[in-house]
Amino acid sequence: MSQIYWYQDRWLPADEVRISPEDRGYYFGDGVYEVFRVYGGKLFEADAHFARLEKSAAGIRIRLPHSTEVLKRRMEELVRRNGLQEGTVYLQITRGEAPRSHLFPRDADPVAMAYCTETKRPIAAMQTGYKAITAEDVRWLHCDYKTLNLLANVLAKQEAADRGADDAVLHRGGTVTESSASNVMIVKDGSLITHPANHLILHGITRAVVLRLAARAEIPTEERSFSVHELLAADEVLLTGTTIEVMPVIEVDGRTVGTGVPGPVTRRLQQEFERVIHA
Ligand code: PDD
């Protein structure tokens, strides 16, 4: 069965979707997006994703083509039409189609597109853990907006792969921010530590869920910045994100984290997360 896309509020088979070369997403990365997880045919943490989409769109002054209530209904319908039980939904909205000029076009309408995929949960990797490298965070200063401008993230992820690692932990002058496509947490002396939710990181939905689960499990949490030095000296390192859930990191820049296997706090959080998604 051909995949059904949602494009400009119409339902189309993948091969009938036509994106204009004048789409500002194509010229400038001038747009915003969200990636949702689908568990048991339902969007996970949908309201949090739509709230962040509204914030990202407002941040770069794009008018959303529909209310978030309508967008939510459409994404639910997308999942239904594609018969998706477990996977992801990708939704992107660009500023519109117009001849290339940096200024906002006067009368272009936003272009909205979404599709879903049967992305499997990374079960095996969650058991063994990731290897990471560190890389300088060279992005702009609005990492809290989820925009299509991902070149620095793409380069960091590729550098990780080129060096035989799974992901890159980013830092600004030695202060760890997040990773190329997820948030970073460390565990030191039983406390879970992660960068504050400010303009330097994406306010991850999974990050928020994990912080809530940690609080409920009486694991002390601290939202404060930490250094690469603390990262390398941590008892545990973990990444959180929509597609990778709670991912242990067992090696950073070739150095073993803790005992070299996923640690007890990470495993506890994985168990709690598992419980939430099955609920
Ligand atoms: N990435 N930080 C960055 C830079 C991200 O791109 C993401 C998500 C996260 C985690 O956010 P959340 O828990 O809400 O997924 C943090 C998505 C999955 C992506 O770009 O594919």
Boltz pocket constraint, residues with backbone or C-beta under 6 A from the ligand:
constraints:
  - pocket:
      binder: B
      contacts: [[A, 35], [A, 143], [A, 153], [A, 178], [A, 179], [A, 180], [A, 181], [A, 182], [A, 183], [A, 201], [A, 202], [A, 203], [A, 204], [A, 205], [A, 206], [A, 207], [A, 240], [A, 241], [A, 242], [A, 243]]
      max_distance: 6.0
